[in-house]
Each structure stands twice: as C-alpha cells, then as structure tokens.
Amino acid sequence: MQAGNHSADNLELHKLVAKNKFGTFFGVSQEIFDKVWSKLTAADSNSVVYISMEIGADPDVFHPIKDTLMDLEKTDSMDSNTKQFIKKLFHGPEKIPCYGGGLGVLAGDTLKSFADCRVPVVAVSLLYRHGYFSQIVDSKLGQISQTVEWRPEDTPGLYLLHDPDNPEKPLQIEIPFFNEYDQETMAEAQVWMKMEVNHSLDYFIPELLLDFSLADNPIPIRDAAGQLYNSDSSIIKATQRRMLGTGILPVMEAIGITSSTLHLNEQHGVVVALQLIAEELQGMLKHSNLCEASEEQIFAAADKVAKRLVYTIHTPVKAGHDRFNKSVYAGISHKSCRHILELLAHDDESPHSYNFTTLAMRVNRTANSVSRLHRDVTHKQFPRFAQKITAITNGVHHLTWISDARAELFDSFPELAGWRDNPGVLQNAKKLQHNKQFRTYLLRAWEKDSEILYQYINSMLLLHRNEMTSTWIDPPNHYSNIIDDTTRLTPDVFTIGFARRFSTYKRADLIFDNIDTLCSIALKNNWPINFLFSGKAHPADEPGKSVIKLILDYQKELHVKSKGLVNLIFIPNYDMQIAKVMVAGVHAWLNNPKRPLEASGTSGMKAALNGVPNLSIMDGWWVEGYHDGLTGWKFGHEGPVDEADLSESPEALLYAEDSASFYEMLPGVLEEFYGDSSHSRLIDKAIMNLSLNIPIFNTHRMAAEYLQKYQLKLPATLQARMDDFAALYNSNE
Ligand SMILES: *Cc1c(COP(=O)(O)O)cnc(C)c1O
C-alpha cells in the first residue's frame, strides 16, 4: 500500500529512531515518541488503558513505516543502528500471531484509529509464544491444529523493554498467584512493546504485551502463557485470564502509566477490577487484612472503582462469557479476592461458579454493545444493567482493509480528496454515481482484486496437488484433483466469499442444506458459482470442526451434481492477509449466522469498504448497513427477538427456514451479475456501499463514540475533529 499523503521526501531515516530508559525504538522521531510517552505518564491521568486478550494487527496488511521506506529511494545517510532496524524490517516475519479472530482484529483496528486520530491510549495484552494455532486441512481428516512456531525476538517492530536500573536486563513485573492454602507463588513477566504507528508517522499507540513464558515461572503459569485461548483445563483458562487482569496495574506502575480510564475489550481482563477494589479497601481499612471488609465496604469500593472502567461486551453467546467453578479460583487467587468475587461475580444460573461477565457488568461506569440489535439483546440478557448499556457499533480500520486498487481509485478523484484522514469523505462517492469514468475505474479495480484472489486460489490448489506426493496430507480441495495447466478457476464466475471462525452458530454449512436445490439454480440458467470459504474452529470445538469437515465433504457432490458449475473451495489457515485478499476480490460477501447471535460481525464491513455487497441474515451490523437493498441483499428469519432466539442448540438453528430463504434470493443475485455484462447494478451497489457504509462502519467513527465515554480532556482542534467523526452516526439511536 502507498504511504498516501505522507511526504517521504522530507524524511530523514535517522530521525525515525527514538530512545528512552526502556530501550531504542524504530518508526517515529524522538520528538513524537516523547510526546506520546509524556501524555501517557502525565500527572493529569488524561489517557486510557485499553485491555484486550488478543490484538490482531499483522504488519503484512498494514505497515506505514515499511510503506514509507519503500517509497524512499535514498538510504545512504543511514548509521549502522538504523541499518539494522531496516534490515530486520525488510527480512523479518510479518505476522504476530497473537489473535484468534474478530475480537483481536477489532482491537488492532481500534488502536490504529486511535493512532491516526492521535488519542492518548496505551494497550495491554498478552504475548503468546505459540500464537493461537495454525490450521492444516486434510480432506479426510478435516482440521488439524498445529502449534505456531514464532519468535518475538526475530519479529520486526517488537521490542523487549529493558529495566531502567539495569539496562542489560529485561524489565520484569511480578504478580502473585496463590495455591489452595493461600500461599503466595510469584510469577514474573517481561514486557514487549509493539508500536501501532499511524500513516503519517506522527503518533503511535504502544501495545504492551506481557510475556509469562519465562523459565523461572511455575509450570502452571508457563502452561497457561503459551497459547491464546488454551482451554485444556479450566485452571489454565482461568490462569490466563488472571495473567492479563492482574498484570495491568504492575505494568502501569513499572512504566509509569497514569491513565485513569481503563477500557475492557470484553471481560477477559476484568480481574483488574478486583485488584483496584482491593486497593480501595486497603485504603479504607488502613490495614491489610481485607478479609475483614464488610459487604458495605466492598460495595462502596466497587462503586468507586466502577468510575474508572468502560466495558465493551462482544457477544450474547455463552462460550464468550467466562464462568469458573469456585474451586478453580481457590487455586489461583487470594481469599480476600474470593470474598469480593462472592459478592460481585454471583452467577444466577450456578451457585458454584463465578461469572466474570456479571462482574464486568457490575463494575463499570458505562458498558456498550457492538451493534444496535446486540444492545437490545444485551438489555434482555442483563435487565439489571440495561440502563447503562448503550450501543457503539463496531467498525474496521479503513486504511487497513481498503485494497490498493480501490485506494488508488479513491486517490485519483478530487471529490474524494482527504479520504485517508477522514473516511467520512466517502459520502461524496454518491456524487460519482453517474460518473462514467469512476464507474469504469471502480469495475477495473474490482477486477484487479479478483485477479489477485484467483491467482492466490489457483496457485494454492496446484501447490496442494503437488504436496500430495511429498506429504501425507490429502489436499483439502476436490478441485486440486481437477486443476491442471488448462483448467483453472476464473474470476468471470460469480464468486461468493465466506470467512470467519467456525462456530456452530455461524452456520458455515447453511446454504448447502439442500444441494439439489442449489445446483438446480445454477443449472437452470447455466450460471456458474464459486464459493470461497475459509476459517478456523477452536481446537477444542468438536462441533465447529465437524462443520469444516462437512464443507469439505460437500465439494465433490456440488461439483458433480452441478456438472461442474458450482465449486466450493476451502482456503486453510485463515488470517488477516487472506481476509484482505478475499473481501476485495469476491463479488458478494456471505454472512449467515443465526439471528441474533452475531453481535456485530466485521468481515462484512471490510467487504463493504471495498464496495463489495453483502448477502446476509439481518443480524449484527447488517441491520444497520443494509439500507433497503441498495447495498446488498438480506435473507432469512427476521422479526422481534426474544429469549428463546438465543438458543444455540442444533434444533434451534433454523437451517431449513433460512436456507430456503437463501435459495429464494439467489437467482435474483445471479441475474444481476450475469444479466448485464457491464455489471452496472453491481457497480450501483458498490457505490452505495462506499457512500453509505464507509462513513459509518469505520473505526475512526467508532473511536470517536468511545471517546464520548472516556471523558478525556482533549485539545480543542482534536476534540472538534473527533466530534466530526462522531457526528457521522449515532450508534445508540
Ligand atoms: C475480520 C476478521 C475476523 C472477524 O470476522 P467476522 O465477520 O466478525 O466473523 C476474523 N478473523 C480474521 C482473520 C479477520 O480478518
């Protein structure tokens, strides 16, 4: 991607190196570095700590520093220090595999927007030396999960912070864990920093990643530290959550971060609230025996702490809400914490569990859902807290997800000038609705992105075919047996993309419920269709994994019954890079969760930002992004949502009803593509997505709505800019 409006000519490379007592960093000037740092450590506490279990911000999809350097021709003025940074930057790995899906990618996108808007935020997360997991797919076995081999030491843009008092050594923070006899065992973490540098290289958000995989740590801690969402046992799971939550205050203290507001991106890090409550009680009681705190004192402390916390809830699905058997917590936390948990994390459904969603709901000054429909659902799920739960609809980072070809197009029309700094400018795309040149160029950009996607798919299919002889893996795709030098998949075929985590409520197999009907639609008019699917199931999610296997099993049947017209391709090891190529290259993006279980969904927004229409159930963000057929299609069950609709049991997943609705809709969709060789109706939809959806479903607007909750005091010009973004939309209407 181009560096856009950054003037690379004036950049002096040695000015991209900054130092402080924690180390030497590359990417912004000393002046910028100091400016950001001083805000985060200032006595006025006017900044935010953003807490997330995962952050997805792979530099292979957005990397302003590298893009700027590639634009630079002269590199002669470099000293050896700078040379080393640059060498690592150009030759090091481009992935930081510490995310599992939508929650992490949202966190990354959010932080990038904070950086673009220059809002004082610092993020805290964990560093997983085995990442999440990497997915191999075998047509007979389905998903095979493998550990990720990844070394933060070799990864450009990641810095191990050093101890200011002992600069040869890493900075370490200490966190107490407890055994069942309330004896303390200390766990240590070192701290990595990634800088989310903005596209004008004049601001960054530090991400502090706590790394508990240290040789001296107790084995249970190391077990829990290595892999994101390791759920081998509930102890491991609870320990992992506690590492994040209990790590916040020590890392803030070690670095000197003074932020008064803490934003919980999901409840995973909510243990920080317990720490803060314990601190409050200590102040009230004037001695350290917290066990003697009365209920009133605990509630008073909780109310005080709540004033510092902002909480975003991301899902109505049960698996997304941490509940731990009380016995689990007896093994990792102090008795006084358990006392507080008894009062604040009561689980209505099980007296033997602590419910961390309840705790997060209880201890915050404001909570938000991630779409309007999700707000209504959350109100039903948590009637006690309904008053403070508002909607802030998710967004995506436009500079990350808009393809190069589309970005070049936007750059070349004066009506869209400034779109990189202000995605709201895309409202003006409406004025280009009848501009022949714009329409032609948009179609060309789309075709270019489809070419890129198909090149990727075809080489993948060939690679799998060739690997068949050298590995034990059966190619995941039936098409690998078909492809040869003359047979290729081609982008002139209507292409539907689907990629997301394989959770059963997302129903990846929905539209294959009746293969005969599906094939007859293709056969009737001789309309070919390519379905491109991708996504991982959590390694412990057996039902999710069997949906992947089903998708693989349907491939041959689809191909044969449709006489080769319908092909279903599975792309293994879904990540941000695959997502980016898919959302820009397909002709429509499919989203078919069971309503109302998809709280928001963001991959459809990535498609919309490229003008690609969605084919979607009326769930999550699409209720807001649909606009009466102008931006895409809707299908499936609608209507008011009640408690019964939240069921995730197989009988309640509405396969028959929603797939029938899809088959009813599909011929009209295909007719729009095949009925008109200039694709003018598709281009109409694309332009409507640009003008109606980009201004809303971007993280600048979302960050601006968060800011209204943060209560920061910002400089007037910055505040005015954020108010403009917030004015683009009111999620909570
Ligand atoms: C965007 C994204 C997701 C989230 O997609 P949903 O539509 O919200 O399910 C998951 N994984 C990756 C790699 C993504 O880029």
The ligand as an SDF file (V2000), in Angstrom:
LIG
                    3D

 15 15  0  0  0  0  0  0  0  0999 V2000
  -12.2500   -9.6430   10.2330 C   0  0  0  0  0  0  0  0  0  0  0  0
  -11.7070  -10.9190   10.6940 C   0  0  0  0  0  0  0  0  0  0  0  0
  -12.4720  -11.7440   11.5330 C   0  0  0  0  0  0  0  0  0  0  0  0
  -13.8500  -11.3800   12.0100 C   0  0  0  0  0  0  0  0  0  0  0  0
  -14.8450  -11.6750   11.0500 O   0  0  0  0  0  0  0  0  0  0  0  0
  -16.3810  -11.7760   11.4920 P   0  0  0  0  0  0  0  0  0  0  0  0
  -17.1490  -11.4380   10.2830 O   0  0  0  0  0  0  0  0  0  0  0  0
  -16.5910  -10.7510   12.5680 O   0  0  0  0  0  0  0  0  0  0  0  0
  -16.6290  -13.1400   11.9740 O   0  0  0  0  0  0  0  0  0  0  0  0
  -11.9060  -12.9460   11.9460 C   0  0  0  0  0  0  0  0  0  0  0  0
  -10.6750  -13.3130   11.5550 N   0  0  0  0  0  0  0  0  0  0  0  0
   -9.9270  -12.5430   10.7240 C   0  0  0  0  0  0  0  0  0  0  0  0
   -8.5780  -13.0160   10.3370 C   0  0  0  0  0  0  0  0  0  0  0  0
  -10.4170  -11.3230   10.2730 C   0  0  0  0  0  0  0  0  0  0  0  0
   -9.6560  -10.5680    9.4690 O   0  0  0  0  0  0  0  0  0  0  0  0
  1  2  1  0
  2  3  1  0
  2 14  2  0
  3  4  1  0
  3 10  2  0
  4  5  1  0
  5  6  1  0
  6  7  2  0
  6  8  1  0
  6  9  1  0
 10 11  1  0
 11 12  2  0
 12 13  1  0
 12 14  1  0
 14 15  1  0
M  END
$$$$
